[in-house]
């Protein structure tokens, strides 16, 4: 067999003289052929077997031969009982984990009756102001049997406290409650921009939650270190991986400074990746991420438990890749992206609905999205073999390259003093903005194709049904909140809120005081107002 160099100079050169098109999806230069020469170090210890360090081929030995990934569809809209009904529907359709979307006031720490909530209540997720909403949201859902994910960040401590109090009232001990709360504040400053206080006190609250859950809620993932929103903001795959890993390193460093043993909490850290359009690149990114995390946890932090070195992850198909034009095409995009996640070895997966660029998903659209996962699991046969792309020259070369380029970013961030310092100087924000600008220019020049948008467009779109949110929902929720505030017992509430304020100042772990405030019917907005008063309000410095 001739060498790759000889092949490029003969066979490929002759074939390339004929007119041909090739995909320009990836931001990386992709070779026309990969051989063992491209990944000389990838077939020994770096590859290993599934379930063995450094976990390139999967964190568990049996992977999907033993258990499928958790099918966890993101859901939330309207009042708590509306979303509760959607939860029950999805569970009946075969979903085995819940994932909660909150509306913008809840995400930003405002009650439904606040003037800044006007027009947003129940619009982009479910409205949760008090423990009563959380009780309705999880009505008749067995919290000791179903794991729940909650996508919320700056008000995450309060929503977790509410969830635990619901479990408490339903007779479920905290050590039997399982799930994940996103709680990744560093990525908020980098990409999503939902914050209350400045980065340093926000990092303190995240660390409080890691410490609290390690001691009191051992089955709960206190932070889901998220690259998803970094990619949605326009980053490359390498930037998504690098900045997310760097965020994770920062959280581990803060917890270790707190005096926690790394093996006491690291196994309950989880990750959340974006599954974008370049199929092979996404598979390789997931594999590279596992290897990077394992090596960093072992070599930098001295982790001894294998579980502390395992990067366990949820993934979601790319919202930014969905198109309002020809939205039925999104079903195909989502299926391919989801398959990349499965072949890359995720532990949990959400598939987007085809209508999400137009409105919140209809029941029909979310069912198709769930069925997409079920078809991959039950009909394609890809779950029969663990890491079926492992050993592919292209996959191993891309895995090596993505890891090397991402580690170069991590080294730069280390030189800056870590991710907190990098965020405060705007470094990752600028890198993402430049990548997003470059991508947009490529679209405008036709160097990248979006089918149905800048190629293969049609003069008239075929309309599809979308979900409509009743405007009366906001009025009903505001009425509920105001009545609850009038009727509750004020003395114990005042005392509980004062304790939260005192804990902010003293450095006491905030979670127990917040749980007590929630029991006394404190609202999301009232506790977040304490954060605003004690820690200050962060203003985007406008690095970009």
Number of C-alpha atoms within 10 A of each C-alpha: 5 7 10 16 10 12 14 16 10 11 10 15 12 11 11 10 8 7 6 7 5 6 10 14 16 17 16 14 7 14 9 9 12 17 14 17 12 18 20 13 14 20 14 9 13 17 21 16 20 19 18 18 22 27 29 32 30 31 28 20 15 13 22 21 11 11 11 15 19 18 23 27 28 23 22 27 24 25 23 24 18 15 24 24 14 16 25 16 14 22 17 10 12 14 20 17 21 23 20 23 23 26 24 22 28 28 23 23 27 23 25 33 20 11 9 14 20 13 13 18 29 30 24 19 25 27 31 31 28 25 23 18 20 21 21 17 25 21 18 11 16 13 24 17 13 14 19 21 22 22 19 25 28 25 23 27 24 28 29 22 21 30 23 21 22 22 21 14 12 16 11 17 16 20 14 14 22 18 20 23 25 21 30 27 29 29 24 19 21 22 22 15 15 18 22 24 20 18 19 14 16 22 20 19 24 25 25 23 25 26 22 18 21 20 12 12 21 19 18 25 25 30 26 25 28 30 27 27 23 26 25 20 19 22 27 21 26 25 23 25 30 27 27 28 25 25 23 23 22 18 24 22 17 17 22 17 11 13 9 17 15 19 18 16 22 25 21 24 22 23 25 22 30 26 32 28 18 17 19 17 26 26 26 27 27 31 32 27 25 25 26 22 21 23 18 15 23 17 10 11 16 15 21 12 15 18 17 22 26 28 28 22 23 26 26 24 27 23 22 14 16 24 21 17 19 20 21 17 15 23 19 13 19 28 20 20 25 28 22 24 28 25 25 28 29 29 24 20 26 23 27 28 29 29 25 20 17 16 16 21 24 16 15 13 21 23 18 16 23 22 17 21 24 15 12 17 18 12 10 11 10 16 21 14 13 21 22 13 17 21 16 14 20 23 22 28 22 26 25 23 19 25 23 16 14 25 19 14 19 23 13 14 21 16 12 15 10 18 26 20 16 19 22 17 14 18 18 26 22 16 16 24 17 15 17 18 12 13 18 15 13 14 14 11 11 12 13 19 17 15 13 15 14 13 11 9 13 11 5 8 11 10 9 11 12 16 14 11 15 11 14 9 16 23 15 12 23 19 13 16 19 13 11 15 14 9 8 13 12 14 9 16 18 13 13 22 21 15 18 25 19 16 18 21 11 10 11 13 18 24 21 16 21 25 23 21 26 26 19 21 22 26 26 27 22 17 22 21 18 17 23 16 13 17 17 14 14 14 11 11 9 8 13 11
